[in-house]
């Protein structure tokens, strides 16, 4: 009888263990378990991108100086810019983007009273301290020697204004009367074209990159110029 009781006890333990194992196996059929497995498989198949490209906002700060008519009249000035754009080509080794930018330049200038210099054309005269405002569009093409570094070239065109900073009648009666001529540099818009290299570094802070733009420009009716600026960019 003792032997029979022991056998019955052992059989009950074995059966309960088998049932417990069946219960664990049944968890695979649980909808929540299937959802977790599906999400895991989805994540394993997803491509994790460290470099973001697409629509972006960009802010520049740097300097502009002139090389021709105003090389001695206007000092190198401060450049501040803001741009929106988007990458329309996105490959591992190259990319291309379009961009629309608004840029302001601020320059200290030679006093207008001192600009009547023997041998210089009055058309080269300017009001003195001067601001410029540029609205332009450009395209950029870059290659990537490494994953986080881009080197490219960009070019574009737009319209530049250099408005009067004093009242227009006073400028005519005081400044231009002293020069003995009228000028159009502050009255007309100036079509401008520019081109130059660009550099970009994609940081490990997601969506943020930084870099530098260097442009050589020519504004019709104004001057040949050059600008260099650093920028911070956020890509959505």
Phi, psi and omega in degrees: 000320178298319180298318180296320179296320179296317180297319179296320179296316179297319181295322179294322177296317181296316181296316181295323177295320179295319179296319179299318178296321177297323179296319178297317180297325181294342178299333179298334180273354180293130182303320179296320178296319179295321178297317179297319179295320180295318179296321179298316179296323180295317179295322180294331180271351182281140177273118179274119183258126176272334182253120180262134172226150183151215177289142184212161169244145188215139180232129182247148169216134182184218185215150176233141173219160185249150191246353185239250185307321188251020181297327180257349184267321180249131177280163174303134187240176180274136177246131174231131183220156176221138184217154170234148181192186180203142172281126177251354172232126185221093177240169181296324186252353179204161177205163176218150184213156168250158185205142172241129187229150171237127186226140176240135174244140179235123185231136165282139184233163175296140178304137184298331179295335184263005186270358175275091185243134180303129176094352179255134181293139176300338179294344178273355180287152181215165190295344186117234174304132192222144172244146173234146179232128185235129170242121188212164174233147179213164174236150184222140176233130183229151171244162186232096176295336171219170189299324187257359184240126177242137177232127186210188177225146179222157179205150181193187181207161180184201181234132178244140175240147174228080188289158174294142176257001174235167182298136190297321180294320178295323177297318181291315187278333183259307187281301183294327176296323177292322179287333184081020180201160173260155179235156179247358187299328181263356185254335184251146171289154183240110173300140184223143173233147182209157178201157178169177181280158175221148181229140181220138175238122179273114183284169176278356172277112190310133175080350183256137172221163179221161182184202182212143174241137173233122184234138166255129187229157171225120178257118182298127182081006179233271183190166170278130183222173178215140179225150176221132183210151170261157181216160172238133185231139174242122180256128184287000000 
